[in-house]
Amino acid sequence: MSEKSHTHIALPLKYRPMTFEDVVGQEHVTRTLRHAIESGRIANAYLFVGSRGIGKTTLSRIFAKAINCSSPKGVEPCGECSNCCQIAEGRSLDVTEIDGASHNKVEDIHQIIDAVQFAPTTGKYKIFIVDEVHMLTTAAFNALLKTLEEPPPYVRFIFATTEGDKVLPTIISRCQRFDLRRIQTNQIVSRLEYICSQEKIEANRDALLAIARGAEGGMRDALSSLDQLISFKGDSITEEDALNVFGLVSRKSLEDLVTAVLTGDAATILHSVETFDSAGKDMRRLAGELMRHFRNLIVYQALGGNATELEATKDQIESLAQHAKLCDSSRIFRIADLLADMEDKLRYVLSVRTLIEMTLLKASRVAKVATIEEVMRAVQALRAGLPSTLPPQQTSVPVVASNAPQTKTVVESSKVSQSIDEDETEDDEEESLQVIEEPKKEEAPPPRRELSTEERRAILDDPKLNDVILKKLPGSTVVDFR
């Protein structure tokens, strides 16, 4: 047992790809490198850019083996000759790997410049692989420029970095740049299934899906997680084991939460978030997975159900088909905007659970509130359904009682009867019409007669006006009136 533990090789190292064919999810890079080797158009320098664990260093080593292999199988390295074995073991004199994080000064670059002067010993090319090249100082980059642009014909450079924007433009212009993609979830699951079959490990698909979700597109992280789970549980792994170890939410629970959002079920939303938080789940990762699910839902609706471009497994696609029937794309876009704002606020908020709850409740309202387009369609439908003999604004015809005068209008008493007390007699309740008289029109006032000059003077001289009114307004006089 102790001998087995000493000879154990970690899964990321044991199942590291050895040929271009083994590389997962980077077909656009492997195809170009194969054609370059086949046609002999090998550039002076290559730059691989991408997130962690997606194959930058692996591709660098495979490419180095392929161009230095003494007996290649087409464009693939044989993996058996001395050059391939030495490169794979890291002891080749013709292939030098440098960590840019710890060898980032001008002095370190001078060692490369000095080594460039010597021809390769056994292989065709002398290759320098610089990992995390963005960590080099500006002075170190500038010291490398001349050699990088005009190296000896037997020298090739391969750079790898996770932050391509930090590499100087003068360096990028001298390289062929390849942007590596995040590996899709279904591709990671397929690779994990293959490894489990080789290692005689029983793991259901949901458990492997949980591992792939936690890896976030990195194959190395997925293999490290699988290795950790095997050490934790042995030869049998379930989804619950993966969820407990990595703080993830099960696929079904996540999809049930999405269903609650799309149907406006506030109680289920609050209960689910409370359950996840109490179980110690990673709430920030939950927010990211919700955002990813709604992104897939938007893509699914945009493609009309075509799942070839989706980063999802077969079970996830079936769930997307069900969710697509619950809500239209305009609401899904609005919900995705809310989740994007939530992810931005999660960096600074103290109560993560509260922010997630409020955002999901708001999203559930968005899912059920009518959009402007729907309101316009409803109005147009109402207008189209009206009788052609009536104008759009007319909705009823007044009823005139046969025994009532023409100046009286009959009004339905159904609204009036709502205020009638329940204790009234049946005779009063059976009244169906109530007659209300229309207000009579007021008679127009007679035309105003103009006063003569004598009449106006007599009014102005009236003692009542001067003695009673003007006494209350000292200093005032009446000049004229109308």
Buried (B, 14 or more C-beta within 10 A) or exposed (E): EEEEEEEEEEBBEEBBBBBBEBBBBBEEBBEEBBEBBEEEEBEBBBBBBBBEBBBBBBBBBBBBBBBBBBEBEEBBBBBEBEBBBBBBEEEBEBBBBBBBEEBBEBEBBEEBBEEBEEEBEEBBBBBBBBBBBBBBEEEBBBBBBEBBEEBBEBBBBBBBBBEBEEBBEEBBEBBBBBEBBBBBBBBBBBBBBEBBEEBEBEBEBBBBBBBBBBBBBBBBBBBBBBBBBBEEBEEEBBBEBBBBBBBBBBBEBBBBBBBBBBBBBBEBBBEBBEEBBEEEBBBEBBBBBBBBBBBBBBBBBEEEEEBEEBBBBEBBBEBBEEBBEBBBEEBBEBBBEBBEEBBEEBEEEEEBBEBBBEBBBBBBEBBEEEEEEEEEEEEEEEEEEEEEEEEEEEEEEEEEEEEEEEEEBBBEBEEEBEEEEEEEEEEEEEEEEEEEEEEEEEEEEEEEEEEEEEEEEEEBEEEEEEEEEEEEEEEEEBEEEE
